[in-house]
Amino acid sequence: MSGVSGVNWQMLRNLPPEDRQAILDAAAKPQAAPTPEAAPAPPPTPAPAKPADAKTPEEAVNSIHNLPLPKNDDLSSSMPSTVYQSIYGPRVTEFNNTRRTEAQAALDRMEPKWQDFRDSGLNGATASYEYQQSSDSFNSNPYVKELQRIVGEATDKPTQVPAYLTAQKTAADPAEVSALPPQTMRTALDTLGVQLPVNATPEQIASGYELLKLMPPDVLSYAINPGTAVSYQMPVAGVGTPSFIPARVNAGVTVEGKVELSDVQTGVDFQRTQQFKASVQVQAEAGADVGKTPLQKLYGIADMLGRVPPNVKELVDSSKLLKNVVKGLPVSGHITGFEGSRLSYEATVTPQQGARLADGDATAMPNPLDPVAMPEGTSVLMRGQNLTGSDFALNYKSIVGIGGTHTELDGAGFGVRKVEPNVVEVYAGPMQTVENATMFGLGKVGSYSIGLSVETSSETRQLQTARIDLSTQEGRDAYQAFMSGGKVPDWNPPGVQRSGTTEVFNAEHAARLGIDLGPLSVGVGNSSQLTITRNVWQDGTVDQTNSYQSMGQTTDIQFQVGADGKPVENSTQWTLVLPNTSDAAASYFNSSYHPSELNKQFDGNQHLQFKFTDSDLMSLRDRARESVGNLGGEEHGGQRLRDLDSGQVTPNPTELAQKIAIAKTPDDVFAAISRSGQAGCEDFVSMMMWGDDRNTALPGNFQIKDAG
């Protein structure tokens, strides 16, 4: 370098005379002799407790790197990823915002300021020179560069905790599984509910590595780093399957994924929804596959091990063919016990959202992190449960087969339901589920068969519940506290409309007659669902809803109990929804509630809704008695009514009016109406026309809407 004391000649010539002379004089002084040996550098000073107290860029970097990581020790690794992410994600975002803010503040605080040099007493040229030199030195400082990198990193990736802070990888590559230490491999399998023996053989250890290699990267990441949040991205096009396709290895481990999208259901107030369900299940299996051995031995082993569900035993005992088979005909089959864990996501969506999900658009799923955007009536329920169960199948020469599966699940769940435009209901608590499935028919169970299959499930939930008003700041704060820490408000501060406990019992039943040819399945069937929800609010009041859906029809009964434990008078509301009713039946029902529109014609199917109070139903009972008593003349009709009342004759199965006429309670009246469905349309007109109040509308509220 040419110049004097680090100042090049061109710069030296441009300096003021007095500054140029000062530099030349300093250069002319003799240099001090070099010290023989530099003293050892003092140990680095500990990082300040707060980044704001840092005096140098190095201290600022060390202090920021020492910030407490987002808390996750209060979260279970068995949580569904969506539940985990909904709680852990906001904590990560806040953590990165703090890192970005503190790093930028340190840069702003420590960066050389021109005014400091300008006001230092130096003349303009010297001040500019010193400022430029100081800025260059600052910008070349590696700790300044690190602060700048932290700002960019926290801005670009606000939802990720940097791997260098956790010393863990947040994503895993199946190709790197072989490099995992054996203990890490064991820990990963433990996370997935699979335990290798303490003294595992080399073959078992190899099977463990092979199992992890079969895992998708997101599941593998979750297994290796159970403290990190994992987002499962799954296509849901039509009847598609998520990325967690079934995979079996010799170690007896199964990974299964499942996605379901129901048909559109028209419910109370003509609200049209669909049910979307997705789950991933990891289970370890132990059992035996048996082929060409006496069924008696196989069945006896299964019975001894308690692996034969009661419904399967009843089915076997009631079948002469299977009794003969048990005596020793050639069979094949298997007995399997399993245990593991299941993560599930269940959502109630609008038909518009359902159409997007069917097209593979996973962003259509309701997002509890954006509750304002959730359509009214939609909901999200997420579960993390451990499971145990058994699977049993018998096949006789591939001619007849029977199979059954019993599964019990126990864990916890979390949910959000949009009840009004600005009101959400949040809930969390333990959940227990029991599932059974049975198949009987011709062919081989699990491969190719034709027959009847029945699936049932029941679930109980014990939940803490609160209804939160998002139109208020207090409500938004309460919802954020729930999402961040899982705390359901247990009192009613501003913004929380009601809080309490909720007990839910849900039972589902599905029967199907069809043909299974490997992955192809064709069949017809029906399903039903019963849901009983009982809310006990903090003020001691209770409201309960009993809802039942079958073959598209919905019945809904709601009632309230006061704080004194007594039913609230006239609080019960009975609702019946008959979707897709034929135009002819719709005309009859419409005439019974709108006599002036007698025989009105409708173009296509219609949705119908009936709402009754207790008094409405008993008044309808009176109209039915008048109709039965008046039909065929007072003498003939009166005698028929007396015979019905005395029990000498039973109601005609096709005569709804007769069933209603002998009802004793509102429950009896509503049960008769709901069981009759569309078939009772003519009796409604009869009750309207033949009662004492002829040609006046029947009691209750009636609504009709085009089904198109």
C-alpha positions in Angstrom: 0.0 0.0 0.0 1.4 3.5 -0.9 0.9 6.4 1.4 1.5 7.4 5.0 0.2 5.8 8.2 -2.5 4.0 6.2 -3.6 7.1 4.3 -3.0 7.0 0.6 -1.3 9.9 -1.2 -4.4 11.1 -3.0 -6.4 11.3 0.2 -3.4 13.0 1.9 -3.2 15.7 -0.7 -6.9 16.5 -0.3 -6.8 16.9 3.4 -6.6 20.4 5.0 -3.0 21.6 5.6 -3.1 21.2 9.4 -4.5 17.6 9.2 -1.9 16.7 6.5 0.9 18.0 8.7 -0.4 16.2 11.8 -0.3 12.9 9.8 3.2 13.6 8.5 4.5 14.5 11.9 3.1 11.3 13.4 4.7 9.2 10.7 8.1 10.8 11.4 8.2 9.7 15.0 10.2 6.6 15.8 8.2 3.4 16.2 8.0 1.7 19.6 9.9 -1.6 19.9 7.6 -4.6 19.5 6.7 -6.3 22.7 8.4 -9.7 23.0 5.1 -11.6 23.5 1.5 -10.6 23.5 -0.4 -11.3 26.7 -3.1 -14.0 26.5 -6.5 -12.6 25.5 -8.8 -12.2 28.5 -11.8 -14.7 28.5 -14.8 -13.4 26.7 -17.2 -11.5 28.9 -20.5 -13.3 29.4 -23.4 -12.2 27.2 -25.7 -9.6 28.9 -29.0 -11.0 30.2 -30.9 -8.7 27.8 -29.8 -7.9 24.2 -30.7 -4.2 24.9 -27.8 -4.1 27.5 -25.2 -5.3 24.9 -22.3 -2.8 24.3 -20.8 -4.5 21.2 -22.1 -6.5 18.3 -20.5 -9.6 19.7 -22.4 -9.2 23.0 -25.6 -8.6 21.1 -25.2 -11.7 19.0 -24.5 -13.9 22.0 -27.3 -12.4 24.0 -29.8 -13.0 21.1 -28.7 -16.6 20.6 -29.2 -17.1 24.4 -32.8 -16.0 24.3 -35.1 -18.7 25.7 -36.5 -21.0 23.0 -40.3 -21.3 22.5 -41.7 -23.4 25.2 -42.9 -26.9 24.2 -42.4 -29.0 27.3 -46.1 -28.6 28.1 -47.1 -30.1 24.8 -47.3 -33.9 24.2 -45.4 -35.4 21.3 -48.5 -37.6 20.7 -50.6 -34.5 19.7 -51.9 -34.3 16.2 -49.5 -32.1 14.2 -52.3 -29.6 13.5 -53.1 -29.3 17.2 -49.4 -29.0 18.1 -48.8 -26.4 15.4 -51.8 -24.3 16.4 -50.3 -23.9 19.9 -46.6 -24.0 19.2 -46.7 -22.0 16.0 -47.6 -18.6 17.6 -44.9 -19.1 20.2 -42.3 -19.6 17.4 -43.6 -16.5 15.6 -43.3 -14.4 18.7 -39.8 -15.8 19.4 -38.6 -14.9 15.9 -40.2 -11.4 16.1 -38.2 -10.8 19.3 -35.0 -12.0 17.7 -35.6 -9.7 14.7 -36.5 -6.7 16.8 -33.6 -7.1 19.1 -31.1 -7.6 16.3 -32.3 -4.6 14.4 -32.3 -2.5 17.6 -28.7 -3.5 18.2 -27.7 -2.5 14.6 -29.5 0.8 14.9 -27.9 1.5 18.3 -24.3 0.6 17.4 -24.1 1.8 13.9 -21.8 4.9 13.5 -23.8 8.1 13.4 -22.7 11.0 11.1 -23.8 13.6 13.6 -21.4 12.2 16.2 -18.5 12.9 14.0 -19.9 16.1 12.8 -20.2 17.4 16.3 -16.9 16.1 17.5 -14.9 19.2 16.7 -13.2 17.8 13.6 -13.3 19.8 10.5 -15.7 18.6 7.8 -13.2 16.6 5.6 -11.7 14.9 8.6 -15.1 14.1 10.2 -16.2 12.6 6.8 -13.1 10.5 6.7 -13.4 9.3 10.2 -17.1 8.5 9.7 -16.4 6.6 6.5 -13.6 4.6 8.1 -15.8 3.8 11.1 -18.7 2.7 8.9 -16.5 0.5 6.8 -15.1 -1.2 10.0 -18.6 -1.6 11.4 -20.0 -3.2 8.3 -17.1 -5.6 7.9 -17.5 -6.8 11.5 -18.5 -10.5 11.4 -20.9 -10.0 14.4 -22.6 -7.1 12.6 -23.1 -9.4 9.6 -24.5 -12.0 11.9 -27.0 -9.5 13.3 -28.0 -8.6 9.8 -28.4 -12.3 9.0 -30.6 -12.8 12.0 -32.9 -9.9 10.9 -33.3 -11.5 7.4 -33.7 -15.0 8.8 -36.4 -14.0 11.3 -38.2 -12.0 8.6 -38.1 -14.7 5.9 -38.8 -17.7 8.2 -40.9 -16.4 11.1 -42.5 -19.9 11.7 -39.2 -21.9 12.0 -36.8 -22.2 14.9 -33.3 -22.2 13.5 -31.7 -25.7 13.7 -28.5 -24.2 15.0 -30.4 -23.1 18.1 -32.0 -26.4 18.9 -29.1 -28.6 17.7 -31.8 -30.7 16.1 -32.9 -31.1 12.5 -36.5 -30.0 11.8 -36.7 -32.1 8.7 -35.4 -35.5 8.0 -34.4 -37.2 4.8 -35.3 -41.0 4.6 -32.0 -41.5 2.8 -30.1 -40.4 5.9 -31.8 -43.0 8.2 -28.9 -45.5 8.0 -26.6 -42.9 9.6 -28.8 -42.6 12.7 -27.3 -44.0 15.9 -29.1 -47.1 17.1 -30.4 -45.3 20.2 -31.9 -42.5 18.0 -33.5 -45.1 15.8 -35.0 -46.8 18.9 -36.3 -43.4 20.2 -37.9 -42.6 16.8 -39.7 -46.0 16.8 -40.8 -45.4 20.4 -42.3 -42.0 19.4 -44.3 -43.9 16.7 -45.5 -46.4 19.3 -43.1 -49.2 18.2 -40.8 -50.8 20.8 -38.0 -53.1 19.8 -36.9 -55.8 22.4 -34.1 -54.8 24.7 -31.9 -57.5 23.3 -33.0 -57.0 19.7 -31.6 -59.3 17.1 -29.6 -57.9 14.1 -32.6 -58.7 11.9 -35.0 -56.8 14.2 -32.7 -53.8 14.3 -32.4 -53.9 10.5 -36.2 -54.0 10.3 -36.4 -50.9 12.5 -34.2 -49.0 10.1 -36.1 -50.2 7.1 -39.4 -49.1 8.7 -38.0 -45.5 9.2 -36.9 -45.5 5.6 -40.5 -46.2 4.5 -41.8 -43.2 6.4 -42.6 -40.0 4.6 -40.2 -37.1 5.5 -42.8 -35.3 7.6 -43.6 -38.4 9.7 -39.9 -39.2 10.0 -39.2 -35.7 11.2 -41.9 -36.0 13.8 -40.4 -39.3 15.0 -36.8 -38.1 15.2 -37.7 -34.6 16.6 -40.9 -35.1 18.6 -40.6 -31.6 20.1 -40.9 -29.9 16.7 -44.0 -29.0 14.9 -44.8 -31.1 11.8 -47.2 -30.0 9.1 -48.8 -32.8 7.2 -49.5 -31.8 3.6 -52.0 -34.3 2.1 -53.8 -34.4 -1.3 -57.5 -35.0 -0.9 -58.7 -35.2 -4.5 -62.0 -37.1 -4.6 -61.5 -40.5 -2.9 -57.7 -40.0 -2.8 -55.4 -41.2 -0.1 -52.9 -39.0 1.8 -49.1 -39.5 1.5 -49.1 -41.9 4.4 -49.9 -45.0 2.3 -50.1 -48.4 4.0 -46.6 -49.8 4.5 -45.8 -53.2 6.1 -42.4 -54.6 7.2 -41.4 -57.9 8.7 -41.2 -56.3 12.1 -44.9 -56.2 12.3 -45.5 -52.5 12.0 -48.2 -50.7 9.9 -48.5 -47.1 9.0 -51.9 -46.2 7.6 -53.5 -43.0 6.4 -57.1 -42.3 5.6 -59.1 -39.5 4.1 -62.9 -39.4 3.9 -65.3 -36.8 2.5 -69.0 -37.4 3.1 -72.0 -36.5 1.0 -73.7 -33.2 1.6 -76.0 -33.3 4.6 -78.9 -30.8 4.9 -79.5 -30.1 8.6 -81.4 -27.8 10.9 -82.4 -24.5 9.2 -81.4 -26.0 5.9 -77.7 -25.7 6.8 -75.8 -27.8 4.2 -72.5 -29.3 5.4 -70.1 -32.1 4.7 -67.8 -34.1 7.0 -64.1 -34.2 6.2 -62.0 -36.7 8.1 -58.2 -37.4 7.9 -56.0 -39.5 10.1 -52.7 -41.2 10.2 -52.2 -44.3 12.4 -49.0 -46.1 13.4 -49.4 -49.4 15.1 -47.3 -52.4 16.1 -48.8 -55.8 15.5 -48.4 -59.3 16.9 -50.3 -62.3 15.7 -50.4 -65.3 13.4 -51.5 -65.9 9.9 -52.9 -69.3 9.4 -53.7 -71.1 6.1 -55.0 -74.6 5.3 -55.4 -75.5 9.0 -58.5 -76.6 10.9 -60.7 -73.7 11.7 -61.5 -75.2 15.1 -57.9 -74.7 16.1 -57.7 -71.2 14.7 -61.1 -70.2 16.2 -60.1 -71.8 19.6 -56.9 -69.8 19.7 -58.6 -66.6 18.9 -61.3 -67.2 21.5 -58.7 -68.1 24.1 -56.8 -64.9 23.4 -60.0 -62.9 23.6 -59.6 -61.8 20.0 -63.1 -62.7 18.8 -65.5 -59.8 19.1 -68.9 -60.7 20.7 -70.7 -59.8 17.5 -68.5 -62.2 15.5 -69.1 -65.0 18.0 -72.9 -64.5 17.8 -72.6 -64.5 14.0 -70.6 -67.8 14.0 -73.0 -69.4 16.5 -76.1 -68.5 14.4 -74.6 -69.9 11.2 -74.9 -73.7 10.5 -72.3 -73.3 7.8 -69.7 -71.7 10.0 -70.4 -74.2 12.8 -69.6 -77.0 10.3 -66.6 -75.1 9.2 -65.4 -74.8 12.8 -65.5 -78.6 13.1 -62.5 -78.9 10.8 -63.0 -77.8 7.2 -59.9 -76.3 5.5 -59.6 -72.6 6.2 -57.3 -69.7 6.2 -57.2 -66.6 8.4 -55.4 -64.6 10.9 -55.4 -63.3 14.5 -53.7 -60.0 15.2 -53.4 -57.8 18.3 -52.1 -54.3 17.8 -51.3 -51.1 19.6 -50.1 -47.7 18.6 -51.3 -44.1 18.2 -53.6 -42.2 15.9 -53.6 -38.5 15.0 -56.9 -37.3 13.4 -58.4 -34.2 12.0 -62.2 -33.9 11.6 -64.0 -30.9 10.1 -67.5 -29.8 9.3 -67.3 -27.8 6.1 -69.7 -26.1 3.7 -70.4 -27.7 0.3 -68.2 -25.0 -1.3 -65.3 -26.0 0.9 -66.1 -29.7 0.3 -65.9 -29.2 -3.5 -62.4 -27.6 -3.1 -61.3 -30.4 -0.9 -62.5 -32.9 -3.4 -60.4 -31.1 -6.0 -57.3 -31.5 -3.8 -57.3 -27.9 -2.3 -56.2 -28.6 1.3 -56.4 -24.8 2.0 -60.2 -25.2 2.1 -60.0 -26.9 5.5 -61.2 -24.6 8.3 -58.3 -22.8 10.0 -58.6 -22.3 13.8 -55.8 -19.8 13.5 -58.2 -17.6 11.5 -61.5 -18.0 13.2 -63.1 -14.9 11.7 -62.8 -16.4 8.2 -64.5 -19.7 9.2 -68.0 -19.9 7.8 -70.8 -20.1 10.3 -71.6 -23.7 11.2 -68.2 -25.0 10.4 -66.0 -26.6 13.0 -62.6 -28.3 13.5 -61.9 -31.2 15.9 -58.4 -32.6 16.4 -57.5 -35.7 18.4 -54.3 -37.4 19.6 -55.0 -40.9 20.9 -53.3 -44.1 21.9 -55.0 -47.2 20.6 -55.2 -51.0 21.3 -57.2 -53.5 19.4 -57.5 -56.8 17.6 -58.2 -58.0 14.1 -59.7 -61.4 13.2 -60.5 -63.0 9.9 -61.6 -66.5 8.8 -62.0 -67.8 5.2 -63.3 -71.2 4.1 -61.8 -72.2 0.7 -62.3 -68.6 -0.4 -66.0 -69.4 -0.5 -67.2 -67.8 2.7 -65.5 -65.4 5.0 -66.0 -63.5 8.2 -63.8 -60.9 9.8 -63.9 -58.4 12.6 -61.9 -55.6 14.1 -62.2 -54.0 17.5 -60.3 -50.8 18.4 -60.2 -48.8 21.6 -58.6 -45.3 21.6 -57.9 -43.0 24.6 -56.4 -39.5 24.4 -57.3 -35.8 24.2 -58.8 -33.4 21.7 -59.2 -29.8 20.9 -61.8 -28.0 18.8 -63.3 -24.8 17.5 -66.8 -24.3 16.2 -68.2 -21.1 14.6 -71.7 -20.6 16.1 -72.4 -17.0 15.0 -70.7 -14.4 12.7 -68.5 -13.2 15.6 -68.8 -16.0 18.2 -66.8 -19.2 18.4 -67.1 -22.1 20.8 -63.8 -23.5 21.9 -63.3 -26.8 23.8 -60.6 -29.2 24.9 -60.4 -32.3 27.0 -60.1 -36.1 27.2 -61.8 -38.3 24.6 -62.4 -42.1 24.6 -63.4 -44.0 21.4 -64.5 -47.5 20.6 -64.7 -48.8 17.1 -66.0 -52.2 15.7 -66.2 -53.5 12.2 -67.6 -56.8 11.0 -67.8 -58.4 7.5 -69.6 -61.6 6.4 -70.0 -62.8 2.9 -68.7 -64.8 0.0 -65.1 -64.6 -1.0 -62.0 -63.8 1.0 -62.0 -61.1 3.6 -59.6 -58.3 2.8 -59.0 -59.4 -0.8 -62.0 -60.2 -3.0 -65.5 -60.6 -1.6 -69.1 -59.8 -1.8 -71.1 -59.4 1.4 -72.4 -57.3 4.2 -70.1 -55.1 6.3 -71.1 -53.2 9.4 -69.1 -50.5 11.2 -69.9 -48.9 14.5 -68.2 -46.4 16.7 -68.9 -44.6 19.9 -67.1 -41.7 21.6 -67.4 -39.9 24.8 -65.8 -36.5 25.4 -65.4 -34.6 28.7 -64.6 -31.0 27.7 -64.0 -27.6 29.1 -66.1 -25.2 26.9 -66.4 -21.5 26.4 -68.1 -19.2 23.9 -66.0 -16.3 22.9 -67.0 -13.0 21.2 -64.4 -12.1 18.7 -65.9 -8.7 18.0 -64.4 -7.4 21.3 -60.7 -7.0 22.1 -61.1 -9.0 25.3 -62.6 -11.8 23.3 -59.8 -11.8 20.8 -57.3 -11.8 23.7 -59.1 -14.8 25.3 -59.1 -16.7 22.0 -55.4 -16.0 21.5 -54.7 -17.2 25.1 -56.6 -20.4 24.3 -54.6 -21.0 21.0 -51.3 -20.2 22.6 -51.6 -22.0 25.9 -54.6 -24.3 25.5 -56.4 -22.6 28.4 -60.2 -22.6 28.1 -61.7 -19.7 30.1 -63.4 -21.1 33.2 -65.3 -17.9 34.0 -67.1 -15.1 32.1 -64.9 -12.1 31.9 -65.6 -9.4 29.2 -65.5 -11.1 25.8 -66.4 -14.5 27.1 -70.2 -15.0 26.8 -70.4 -18.4 28.6 -68.1 -21.0 30.0 -68.6 -24.4 31.6 -68.3 -28.1 30.9 -69.6 -30.2 28.0 -70.3 -33.9 27.8 -70.6 -35.3 24.4 -71.7 -38.8 23.4 -71.4 -39.6 19.7 -72.4 -43.0 18.0 -72.1 -43.9 14.4 -73.4 -46.9 12.5 -72.8 -47.8 8.9 -74.0 -50.9 7.0 -72.9 -51.7 3.4 -73.6 -54.5 0.9 -71.0 -54.5 -1.8 -68.2 -56.1 -3.8 -64.5 -55.6 -2.9 -61.9 -56.5 -5.6 -58.6 -55.5 -4.1 -58.4 -51.7 -4.1 -61.7 -51.4 -6.0 -65.0 -51.3 -4.1 -68.6 -50.9 -5.2 -71.6 -51.1 -2.9 -74.8 -49.6 -1.5 -75.6 -48.9 2.2 -76.9 -46.6 4.8 -75.5 -44.8 7.8 -76.8 -43.1 10.9 -75.3 -40.9 13.6 -76.5 -40.0 17.1 -74.9 -37.0 19.0 -75.9 -36.0 22.5 -74.4 -32.7 23.8 -75.0 -31.5 27.3 -73.6 -28.1 28.3 -73.4 -27.2 32.0 -72.7 -23.5 32.3 -71.0 -21.7 35.1 -74.2 -20.2 36.3 -75.6 -23.7 36.9 -78.0 -23.8 33.9 -77.9 -26.6 31.4 -78.8 -26.9 27.8 -78.9 -30.2 25.9 -79.2 -31.2 22.3 -80.0 -34.6 21.0 -79.4 -34.9 17.3 -79.9 -38.0 15.0 -79.3 -38.3 11.3 -80.2 -41.3 9.2 -80.7 -41.8 5.5 -80.3 -38.0 5.1 -83.1 -37.2 7.6 -82.3 -35.1 10.7 -84.1 -34.9 14.0 -83.0 -32.4 16.6 -84.3 -32.0 20.1 -83.1 -29.1 22.4 -84.2 -28.4 25.9 -82.9 -26.4 29.0 -82.6 -27.0 32.7 -82.6 -24.1 35.2 -80.0 -23.5 37.9 -82.5 -25.0 40.3 -82.3 -28.4 38.5 -85.8 -28.2 37.1 -86.6 -28.2 33.3 -87.3 -24.7 31.9 -91.0 -24.6 31.0 -91.7 -24.4 27.2 -88.0 -24.5 26.4 -88.0 -27.8 24.4 -87.8 -27.4 20.7 -88.4 -30.3 18.3 -87.1 -30.1 14.8 -87.5 -32.5 11.8 -85.7 -31.9 8.5 -86.8 -33.9 5.5 -84.3 -33.2 2.7 -84.9 -33.9 -1.0 -88.6 -34.6 -0.5 -90.5 -35.5 -3.7 -92.6 -32.7 -5.2 -95.8 -34.7 -4.6 -95.1 -35.2 -0.9 -94.0 -31.6 -0.6 -97.3 -30.5 -2.0 -99.2 -32.4 0.6 -97.2 -31.1 3.5 -97.4 -27.5 2.2 -101.2 -27.8 1.9 -101.5 -28.9 5.6 -99.7 -25.7 6.7 -100.9 -23.4 3.9 -104.5 -24.4 3.2 -104.9 -21.6 0.7 -102.2 -23.3 -1.4 -104.0 -26.6 -1.6 -102.4 -28.9 -4.2 -99.8 -26.4 -5.1 -97.3 -27.9 -7.6 -93.6 -27.8 -7.1 -90.8 -28.2 -9.7 -88.5 -30.9 -8.4 -87.5 -32.1 -4.9 -87.9 -29.8 -1.9 -86.2 -29.5 1.5 -88.8 -29.4 4.4 -88.4 -28.4 8.0 -90.9 -28.8 10.9 -90.4 -27.1 14.3 -92.6 -27.8 17.3 -92.9 -26.9 20.9 -94.4 -29.3 23.5 -97.8 -27.5 23.2 -97.6 -27.7 19.3 -97.1 -31.5 19.5 -100.0 -32.0 21.9 -102.2 -29.8 19.8 -101.3 -31.8 16.8 -102.3 -34.9 18.8 -105.7 -33.3 19.3 -106.1 -32.6 15.6 -105.2 -36.3 14.9 -107.8 -37.5 17.3 -110.4 -35.3 15.7 -109.4 -36.5 12.2 -109.6 -40.2 13.2 -112.9 -39.7 15.0 -114.5 -37.8 12.2 -113.4 -40.0 9.2 -116.2 -42.3 8.0 -118.8 -40.5 10.1 -118.8 -39.7 13.8 -120.2 -43.1 14.9 -117.8 -45.2 12.9 -114.8 -42.9 13.5 -115.7 -42.5 17.2 -115.7 -46.3 17.7 -112.4 -46.6 15.9 -110.9 -44.0 18.3 -112.3 -45.8 21.3 -110.9 -49.1 20.1 -107.5 -47.5 19.7 -107.6 -46.0 23.1 -108.5 -49.3 24.8 -105.9 -51.2 22.9 -108.4 -53.6 21.3 -107.0 -52.6 17.9 -103.5 -51.4 17.0 -102.8 -48.4 14.7 -102.6 -49.3 11.0 -98.9 -49.2 10.2 -99.6 -46.9 7.2 -101.9 -44.5 9.2 -99.8 -41.8 10.9 -102.9 -40.0 12.2 -103.9 -43.1 14.2 -100.4 -43.4 15.8 -100.4 -39.7 16.8 -104.0 -40.0 18.1 -103.0 -42.5 20.9 -99.8 -40.7 21.8 -99.5 -39.8 25.5 -96.6 -37.3 25.4 -94.8 -34.9 23.1 -92.1 -37.5 22.7 -94.6 -40.0 21.4 -96.0 -37.6 18.9 -92.6 -36.5 17.6 -91.4 -40.1 17.4 -94.4 -41.1 15.2 -93.8 -38.1 12.9 -90.1 -38.6 12.5 -90.4 -42.4 11.9 -93.1 -41.8 9.2 -91.0 -39.3 7.3 -92.3 -38.5 3.8 -94.8 -41.3 4.0 -97.0 -39.3 6.4 -97.7 -36.5 4.0 -101.3 -37.6 3.2 -102.2 -37.9 6.9 -101.0 -34.3 7.5 -103.6 -33.2 5.0 -106.2 -35.4 6.6 -105.5 -33.9 10.0 -105.9 -30.4 8.5 -109.1 -31.2 6.6 -111.0 -33.5 9.1 -110.3 -31.9 12.4 -112.8 -29.7 14.2 -110.8 -26.7 13.1 -111.1 -27.7 9.5 -109.0 -26.1 6.8 -106.8 -24.3 9.3 -103.1 -24.7 9.4 -101.7 -27.4 11.6 -99.7 -26.5 14.8 -96.0 -25.8 14.5 -93.7 -24.0 12.2 -93.2 -25.2 8.6 -90.6 -24.1 6.1 -89.9 -25.3 2.5 -87.0 -24.6 0.2 -86.2 -25.8 -3.3 -83.6 -28.6 -3.2 -82.0 -27.6 -6.5 
